Amino acid sequence: MPDVVLEKVRKRFGELTAVDGIDLRVTDGEMVTLLGPSGCGKTTTLRMIAGLEVPDDGRIGIGDLAVYDRAKALNVAPELRNLGMVFQSYAIWPHMTVAENVAYPLRMRRVARSESRRLVDGVLAQVGLAGLGDTPATNLSGGQQQRVALARALVFEPQVLLLDEPLSNLDAKLREHMRFELRIMQRRLGVTALYVTHDQEEALTLSDRVVVMSAGRIEQMGTPTEIYERPATRFVAEFIGKANFLDVEAIATAPDGGAEVPLETSRGRAVICVPAEQVRARDGAANGGGSLFIRPEKIRIEAGGTALLDGEQRIQGEILGRAYLGDHNEYLIGIRDGVDVRVPAPVEKDWAEGTPVDLAINRKDIFLYT
Amino acid sequence: MSAAADIAKRSLHRLPPGGILSRVRIPVSVLYYLLAAVVAILVLYPVVILFAASVVTGQPGAWGEFTLAGYKPWLGAWDMMPILANSVIFAASRLAIGLVFALLFAWAVARTDVPFRRTMLLLIPVPFFTPDLLTGISWLMLGNPQNGLINQFATYLLGIKGPVIDLYGWGGLIFHSSLSTISLIFLMLVGFFYSMDSSYEEASVTLGASKYRTVFTITFPMLSPAILSISVLIFASGLDSFENPLLFGNPGGVFVFANEIYRMLSYRHPPQYSAATALSVILILIMFSLIWLQWRKLGGRRFTVISGKGYRPNRIALPGPVRWGIFAVFVVYFTLAIVIPLVQIVASSFFPIFGMYNLENITLDNWRNVMNNRRAMTGITNTILFSSAAAVGAVIISGLIGYVRVRTRHWLGRQLELLAWLPWALPGIVMGLALLWAWALPPPPFNLYGTALVIIIGFVVKGLPLGTATMQAAIHQVSGELEESSRVHGGSWLKTAWLIMLPLMRRGVLATFVIVFALAARDLTIPLLLYRGGTETLTVAMLYYYEEGMMSTLSVVAVIQLAMVFALLGLERLTRGRDQRD
C-alpha cells in the first residue's frame, strides 16, 4: 500500500482560496482525518486527491506515481487513480441492485463475472449485508446504504480509501457504532485511508493522525493525543474539546525561556509560569499580550488556602454558578469581573455559590498563545 | 486474496506511469468550445446572416448588391405603420382576453372550491397542446362566410340570407387565437396560485375585506410581478403567431408582421426577399427588446409569495351560483376550444362530402384515399422522421449544454444557456427565413438548401430553449455525487454518461424528446419556407389541402396529426405516472 503525498497544493474558486498551498503525507496503512469547520478546505483537498477537482498548483502523488503535477502539466483522470471513495450522500445508484452497485468497480476493471460475484459476496458478508445482493438499492435503510457504499469502495482492494463525511447522515447511535466498525475494518484490511469530517469526536476516535485545517491551511498535524493535549494554535485549542481562555497583557520572559504572566484576580494578583515548550508565540514575538489556555478537566477546585501538589499553580476565584449534568457538576468560577472559567467537578463535592475557592492547575497543562 | 491482488495489479496497469495517456491529454474545455461552436453555428449564424441579408438585393444563394431598399418603408415613409399597428392590436387584445379568463380559471382552480377542479386542471391546458393550424382550419370549415357549415345550416334550416357568422378578419383572428392563449397563460400562472401562502388572504379577510375584494387587493397584486412578467412573454408570442394571421387574417385583409413577411415571399412575383428580410430584422429587434425588458426589469425580481413551506390549501368557499357560474364559463371555453373543432374534423374525415353529415353516407373512403395519396404519405413519413431526428439531436445538444451549465464552473455554461434561449425570441417565420439564407450560402457539401437536413436543423433550433430547460432540470435531479462515484470507481466519462446519467435521467430525456417532437410535428413555419419537392411535412400538406379546398383529405391528415401528438403526450404522462409510483 502506497503513501499519499501532497506538495504545495493550491486551489482557488474565483476570489476564494479554498486550499492554500498545503503539504501532507499519509503513510502506508495509516488512517488520517482532515478535520475542520465547513469551508476550511478539507473536502476540496479530498476531492483533489480523488481527481474530482483539479488543483491550480502543486503536486499530488499516490505511491510512486504523480497523479497531478503542475510543473509537468500532468493530471490523471479520476477513473485511472484506482481509489475507493465513500461519499457523504453514499451515492448509491438507485437504478441498480445492491450487488450491481458493489460490482460496478469490478465491471469497470473487466473482472470475469464469476470472479466478480465471488468478490461481491465476500465483501457484502464483511460489511454485514450477506444475502441482500439482489435487493434494489433504494430499499435499504441509511445505515445499510452506508455499508453498501463502503463495500463498493473496498471490493477492488483500492490503493487508498477516501471517506467524505461518511457518517454525517446517520443518527447519533448508529454513527457511534459505525465509527468503531470503520476503524476495525480499516485496520484489518490495512488500507490507507483519508477521512474528512467536521466532527471532532469522530476524528479523535478514528484516526492514527488528525490534520486540523482552517481557512485552507493546516493548523496542526498529529496524533489525537497531541492534538488534544498540546494544541499548536489557539484555533486548534478552541475547535477541539472544551477550552478556558484567560486574556493577559504584560508577558515577561522567564530565565528558563518560559513566560511569566501576571494575572489579576479579584482576590489578588497571581503570576502564572508557562514552560517554554508551552508558549506558542505567533511570529516569535511574546510581547503585547495573549491568552492563557487550560482544559476544564485539568483544573481542580480546592477550598481557599489548601496546600497544592508539586508543580501546581494557584489561581484564586469564587463560585458563580453550578450546573448539574448527572455524572458530574460543572461550575462557573469568577476570576475577576467579567472573566470566568468553567470547571467540571465530581458530584460528591458540592460548592455553594459565593464560596471563595482556589483553582489548582499543573504547570504542564497551561499554554500561552500570543 | 490473490484474486483481489490481481485486480489491484490490473488496475495499476491502467495507471499511466507518466506515459502516453497522461502527456497527450486534451483538456476537457476544448470539448466545451467545440460544443459552443456547434450551438453558435446552429443558432447564432442564421441570425447574423439574416441581418446581413437584409441589406442586399439578392435572394438566398445569390447575394446581389448592397441596398437599403428593404428598410425604405421604415425610413421617412410610414408605409409599414398599419402592419405595426395591426400587430400591436392583435397581440394586445389576445393577451387581454387571455389574461381575464386565465386569471379567473387559475384562481378558481387553485384557491376556491369550484366544482370539478381536478378535471379543469387537467383539461384547460389541452388547447395549448392542440395545434392551432388544426383547430383553426376546423373552425373555418364551420364559420367561413361562403360555405361555413354554421352559415349553411342557418340558410337551409332558418332561412336566413347571408352569413350569420364570419370568421374571416379581426373577429375570427382574435377569437381563435385567444382560445389557446388562455390555455397557455393558465399553464404559466396556475403554479403561482397554488404555491401562494393563503395566510395573506386570510389576514385580509380577518381585517374585514370581502372575499372578492381580497382577490383584487391581495391575491392579484401579490402575484403582479409574475403576471406582468408572463404578460410580456405572451405579448411577444403574439408577434410570433403565424397560423392564426395566415388562416383568419389573410382572407379578411388583416396583415401583421408574420403573415406580411410570408405574403412578401410567397404571393409576390418575384419574391421580395430584401423587404421580407428587413421586416424580419425589425421584428427580431422588437422581440429582443421585449425579452430584454422581461429579463432585466422583471426576471430578476423574486416572487416572495412562493415560500418553501408547503402551501395550506385553505380554499375560499364561494356561493353556489358563483361556483357553478365559473364552471359554466369553463364548459363553454372547452367546448369552443376543443370539443367543436375536434368533433367537426373527426366527423368530416368520415364523410365523402364536407358538410353532408348524413349517417347513411359514413365511409372510410377518405382514409383509404389518404393511404394511397403520395403527398399525404410523404408528409406523414417526413414529419415522423424529421421530428424524431430533431428530437434526438435536441436531446443530445441540450443535454450537453445543460451539463456544462449545471455541473461545471466553466464560463461558457452561462453563454451556452443564453445561446440556447436565443431561438425563443425568434418568430417561426423569421427563423425559417434566416435558415433559408444561412444554409443556401455555404459551398457544397455544406449547402443544405432544399434538403431535409435544413428542416431538421430548424426543428432542433426551435426545440433548444425548452429542451435545455427540461434537460437542465433532469440533470439537477441527479446528485453530482452519483456521477463522481462512478468516475472514482473506474468509469470513464462516457461509461458514466451511459450507465449512470442516462438511466437516471430517462424521464427527463423522454420528456425532452416528446416536447421537441411535438413542437416539430405541429410546426408549419419552418418547413413552409424550407421544403422543396419531397421534403413536405404533414403541416405543409395540410395547408396545401386547405388552400385547394380538399377538406375530406385534410380532415384525415389532421386527425392523424392529432393522434400522433396526443399519443406521445400520453406516453410521456404514462411513464411519469409509473416513475412516481416506484
Interface residues (C-beta under 8 A of the other chain):
Chain A: F13 A50 G51 L52 L65 A66 K72 L74 N75 V76 A77 P78 E79 L80 R81 N82 L83 G84 M85 F87 Q88 S89 A91 W93 P94 H95 Y104 P105 L106 M108 R109 R110 V111 E115 R118 L119 R152 A153 F156 E157 P158 Q159 L162
Chain B: M1 A3 A4 A5 I7 A8 R10 S11 L12 R14 L15 P16 P17 G18 L21 S22 R23 R25 R409 S479 E481 L482 E484 S485 S486 R487 V488 H489 G490 G491 S492 K495 L499 I500 P503 L504
